[in-house]
Amino acid sequence: MADHPSYSIVAPIYNEEGNIDLLYERIAQVMDQTGEAWELILVNDGSRDQSPAMMDVLAAKDERVRVIHFARNFGHQTAVTAGIDFSSGDATVLIDADLQDPPELILEMIERWKAGYQVVYAIREQRKGESWFKLFTAKLFYRMIYRITDIDIPVDTGDFRLMDRQVVEVMQQMREHNRFIRGMTSWVGFKQTGVLYVREARHSGETKYPFRKMVRFAMDAVTSFSYFPLQIMLTVSLVLGMIALLAIPIVAVLRLAFGTDFFGGQATTIILVLLLSAFQMFFMFFLGQYVARIYDETRDRPLYVVAQTRGFMPGQRRPAPTHQRDDLMAQVPRPVENAQDAG
């Protein structure tokens, strides 16, 4: 086993029993073409199917496969973070296990990296096997994020990307709990470029991002990199205030001209109160989202808890980040260095 792989491939796993073996085969076929040492880090995000057992079998069969088992499900972005934390390659590639992102594109990413780029992200030129609603909402999401965030996040990109070691070490220092990886990699800067590809339909299994999770993911993206909801609150309040100030003399004049019954009745008052209350509740919701995220950070809990690891040789695994209390993360796992030790 190489002590220092040139490439680390990180794949979060959540109920992907139908994809794991093919994912490994395609990645191995691609990475062997480089002629350089590589490692595949599979992060079990609390899977309830046969995925954990299949991951352990791969780790026993191929010493280049490393496995991280979470104590429970912590979410896709956190699983990606764990893979980044444990990676040791000169370049780290993030890829999903559903094979919608082709491992063969990694070779082109490596070429761009060797040409001097430190982040190489994949741009979805076409998306196969997805409903019109998913395509529409995805397009709307990426363009909204591009316009309202404070950083330049490329449109139509996911987490499928290559990062240089220098970028990875910066990412390891970023320990916010509500994570938006593609935004974080844009925030760090460095020299970045994109490569186009056609996103295939999912090979097996169901999407791990139903509508509810998509909405929550979008909320994390907005609140992590934009103050637009708070800024629009001020704009709307000023507009409503100006309307109210202008309405006072207008209503007074109309009532003097047409009598006190003009604009009278409770219906108008009720409608206006409901409208203003709706605006208030809407903006209070966004304000509450920011406050909730402040609360998440002040609790100072580790991002994830590792129950067990496999395939990491002593001295090879990078130390866990020490920012805040993430040192606790390293105290929980019971490492199993190979399948024989696991029994």
C-alpha positions in Angstrom: 0.0 0.0 0.0 1.3 3.4 -0.9 1.9 5.7 2.1 1.0 8.8 0.1 -1.5 8.3 -2.8 -1.5 10.9 -5.5 -5.3 10.9 -5.7 -8.1 10.4 -3.2 -11.6 9.6 -4.5 -14.3 10.4 -2.0 -17.8 8.8 -2.4 -20.6 9.2 0.2 -22.7 6.1 0.5 -26.3 6.0 1.6 -28.3 2.9 0.6 -26.4 2.3 -2.6 -26.1 -1.5 -2.6 -27.0 -1.6 -6.3 -24.2 0.8 -7.3 -21.2 0.1 -5.0 -19.6 -2.7 -7.0 -19.9 -1.0 -10.4 -18.7 2.3 -8.9 -15.6 0.6 -7.6 -15.0 -1.2 -10.9 -15.3 2.0 -13.0 -13.1 4.1 -10.7 -10.4 1.4 -10.5 -10.4 1.1 -14.3 -10.1 4.9 -14.7 -7.6 5.5 -11.9 -5.3 2.6 -13.0 -4.8 4.4 -16.3 -3.0 7.2 -14.4 -0.2 4.9 -13.4 -0.1 6.7 -10.0 -1.1 5.6 -6.5 -4.8 6.3 -5.5 -7.2 5.6 -2.8 -11.0 5.3 -2.8 -12.7 6.6 0.4 -16.2 5.3 0.9 -18.2 7.0 3.6 -21.1 5.0 5.0 -23.7 7.6 6.0 -25.8 5.3 8.1 -27.0 3.0 5.3 -29.8 0.6 6.2 -29.3 -1.9 3.3 -26.3 -4.1 2.4 -24.0 -1.2 1.6 -21.9 -1.3 4.7 -21.1 -5.0 4.3 -20.3 -4.5 0.6 -18.0 -1.7 1.5 -16.1 -3.9 4.0 -15.8 -6.6 1.4 -14.2 -4.1 -1.1 -11.8 -2.9 1.6 -10.7 -6.5 2.3 -10.3 -7.2 -1.4 -8.4 -4.1 -2.4 -6.0 -2.3 0.0 -6.6 1.0 -1.9 -10.2 1.1 -0.6 -10.8 2.8 2.8 -14.1 2.8 4.6 -15.6 5.1 7.1 -18.8 4.1 9.0 -20.8 6.8 10.6 -22.6 6.1 13.9 -25.8 7.3 12.2 -27.0 9.3 9.2 -25.5 12.8 9.2 -26.4 13.8 5.7 -24.7 13.9 2.3 -22.7 17.1 2.7 -21.3 15.9 6.1 -20.4 12.6 4.6 -18.5 14.4 1.8 -16.8 16.5 4.6 -15.6 13.3 6.4 -14.1 12.0 3.1 -12.3 15.3 2.7 -11.0 15.2 6.3 -9.6 11.7 5.9 -8.2 12.1 2.4 -4.4 12.2 1.9 -3.9 12.5 -1.8 -2.2 15.4 -3.6 -5.6 15.9 -5.3 -9.1 14.9 -4.0 -12.0 14.1 -6.2 -15.6 14.2 -4.9 -18.1 11.9 -6.7 -21.6 10.5 -5.9 -22.2 6.8 -5.9 -25.2 6.7 -8.2 -23.0 6.9 -11.3 -24.8 9.9 -12.7 -21.4 11.5 -12.7 -19.1 9.5 -14.9 -15.8 8.4 -13.3 -14.2 8.6 -16.7 -14.3 12.4 -16.5 -11.8 12.3 -13.7 -9.0 11.8 -16.2 -9.9 15.2 -17.9 -10.0 16.8 -14.4 -6.5 15.5 -13.7 -5.2 17.0 -16.9 -6.6 20.4 -15.9 -5.1 20.0 -12.5 -1.7 19.2 -13.9 -2.0 22.2 -16.1 -2.1 24.4 -13.0 -5.8 24.6 -11.9 -6.4 23.9 -8.2 -10.2 23.3 -8.5 -11.8 21.6 -11.4 -15.6 21.4 -11.3 -17.9 19.5 -13.6 -20.6 21.5 -15.4 -23.8 19.6 -16.3 -24.3 20.3 -20.0 -27.3 17.9 -20.1 -29.2 15.9 -17.4 -30.8 12.6 -18.4 -33.5 10.6 -16.7 -34.9 13.5 -14.6 -38.4 15.0 -14.6 -39.3 18.4 -16.0 -40.0 19.5 -12.5 -36.5 18.5 -11.2 -34.9 20.1 -14.3 -36.9 23.4 -13.8 -36.3 23.6 -10.0 -32.5 22.8 -10.5 -32.2 25.5 -13.1 -34.0 28.0 -11.0 -32.0 27.1 -7.9 -28.6 27.5 -9.6 -29.4 30.8 -11.2 -30.9 32.2 -8.0 -27.9 31.2 -6.0 -25.6 32.8 -8.6 -27.4 36.1 -8.4 -28.0 36.5 -4.7 -24.9 35.0 -3.1 -21.7 37.0 -2.3 -19.5 34.6 -4.2 -19.3 33.4 -7.8 -20.8 29.9 -7.7 -20.7 28.4 -11.2 -24.2 27.4 -12.5 -25.2 23.8 -13.2 -22.5 22.3 -11.1 -22.7 19.8 -8.3 -20.2 18.4 -5.9 -18.4 16.4 -8.6 -15.0 18.1 -8.6 -11.3 17.8 -8.1 -9.5 19.8 -5.5 -5.8 20.4 -5.0 -4.2 19.5 -1.6 -3.9 23.2 -0.7 -7.6 23.6 -1.3 -8.4 20.5 0.7 -6.4 21.8 3.7 -8.4 25.0 3.7 -11.7 23.1 3.5 -10.7 21.0 6.5 -10.6 24.2 8.5 -14.1 25.2 7.6 -16.3 23.6 10.2 -19.7 25.2 9.8 -22.6 22.7 10.4 -24.9 23.7 7.6 -22.7 22.9 4.7 -22.8 23.7 1.0 -19.7 22.2 -0.4 -19.9 23.6 -3.9 -20.2 27.1 -2.4 -17.4 26.5 0.0 -15.0 25.5 -2.7 -15.9 28.6 -4.6 -15.4 30.8 -1.5 -11.8 29.6 -0.9 -10.7 31.0 -4.3 -7.6 29.7 -6.0 -7.4 29.0 -9.7 -10.5 27.2 -10.9 -12.0 25.9 -14.2 -14.8 23.7 -15.4 -15.3 20.7 -17.7 -18.5 20.0 -19.5 -20.2 16.6 -19.3 -23.6 14.9 -19.8 -25.1 13.7 -16.5 -26.6 10.2 -16.9 -29.7 8.8 -15.3 -29.2 7.1 -11.9 -27.9 3.5 -12.4 -29.8 2.0 -9.5 -31.8 3.0 -6.4 -33.8 6.1 -5.6 -32.7 9.8 -5.4 -31.5 10.8 -2.0 -32.7 14.4 -2.6 -36.5 14.4 -2.6 -38.3 17.8 -2.7 -38.2 18.3 1.1 -34.4 17.8 1.2 -33.9 20.0 -1.9 -35.7 22.8 -0.1 -33.5 22.4 2.9 -30.4 22.2 0.8 -31.4 25.4 -1.0 -32.0 27.1 2.4 -28.5 26.1 3.6 -27.0 27.5 0.4 -28.8 30.8 0.7 -28.1 31.3 4.4 -24.5 30.2 4.2 -23.5 32.6 1.5 -26.0 35.4 1.2 -27.7 38.0 3.3 -30.3 38.7 0.6 -33.4 37.6 2.6 -32.4 40.1 5.4 -31.6 42.8 2.9 -35.0 42.3 1.1 -36.7 42.6 4.4 -35.4 46.2 4.7 -36.5 47.0 1.1 -40.0 45.6 1.6 -40.5 47.4 4.9 -39.4 50.7 3.4 -41.8 50.2 0.4 -44.7 49.4 2.7 -43.8 52.3 4.9 -43.8 54.7 2.0 -47.2 53.3 0.8 -48.6 53.9 4.3 -47.3 57.4 4.4 -48.7 58.2 1.0 -52.0 56.6 1.8 -52.7 58.8 4.8 -53.2 62.1 3.0 -54.8 60.4 0.0 -57.4 58.6 2.2 -58.0 61.9 4.1 -58.7 63.8 1.0 -61.0 61.2 -0.5 -63.0 60.9 2.7 -63.4 64.7 2.8 -64.5 64.7 -0.8 -66.7 61.6 -0.8 -67.7 61.2 2.8 -66.6 59.1 5.8 -68.1 55.9 4.3 -65.4 55.9 1.6 -62.9 53.1 2.3 -65.0 52.1 5.2 -65.8 48.7 6.5 -63.9 45.9 8.2 -63.2 43.9 5.1 -60.5 46.3 3.9 -58.9 46.5 7.3 -58.9 42.7 7.6 -57.3 42.2 4.2 -54.6 44.7 4.9 -53.8 43.2 8.3 -53.6 39.7 6.8 -51.4 40.9 4.0 -49.0 42.7 6.4 -49.0 39.7 8.8 -48.1 37.4 5.9 -45.1 39.6 5.0 -44.1 39.6 8.7 -44.3 35.9 9.2 -42.5 35.3 5.9 -39.5 37.4 6.9 -39.6 36.2 10.4 -39.1 32.7 9.0 -36.0 33.7 7.2 -34.7 35.5 10.3 -35.4 32.4 12.3 -33.3 30.4 9.9 -30.3 32.6 10.5 -30.8 32.4 14.2 -31.2 28.6 14.1 -27.8 28.4 12.3 -26.2 30.6 14.9 -27.6 28.2 17.5 -26.1 25.2 15.6 -22.7 26.8 15.7 -22.8 27.8 19.4 -23.6 24.2 20.5 -20.1 23.4 19.2 -20.8 19.8 18.5 -18.5 17.7 16.2 -19.8 17.6 12.6 -20.0 13.8 12.6 -19.3 10.7 14.7 -17.3 7.8 13.2 -18.2 4.4 14.6 -15.5 2.4 12.7 -12.9 2.7 9.9 -11.3 0.1 7.7 -8.3 0.2 5.4 -6.4 3.1 6.9 -2.9 2.1 7.8 -1.3 3.4 11.0 0.3 6.8 10.3 -1.3 7.2 7.0 -4.6 8.6 8.1 -4.5 12.4 8.5 -5.2 13.7 12.0 -8.8 15.0 12.5 -9.3 18.8 12.4 -8.8 20.4 15.9 -11.0 23.5 15.3 -13.5 23.9 18.1 -14.3 20.5 19.5 -13.8 18.3 16.4 -11.0 16.6 18.3 -13.8 14.6 19.9 -14.5 13.1 16.5 -11.2 11.3 16.6 -11.9 9.8 20.0 -15.0 7.9 19.0 -14.0 5.6 16.2 -12.6 2.2 16.8 -10.4 1.8 13.7 -10.2 -1.6 12.1 -7.1 -1.6 9.8 -8.1 -4.6 7.7 -10.8 -7.2 7.4 -8.8 -9.8 9.3 -8.8 -7.6 12.4 -12.5 -7.2 12.0 -13.1 -10.8 12.2 
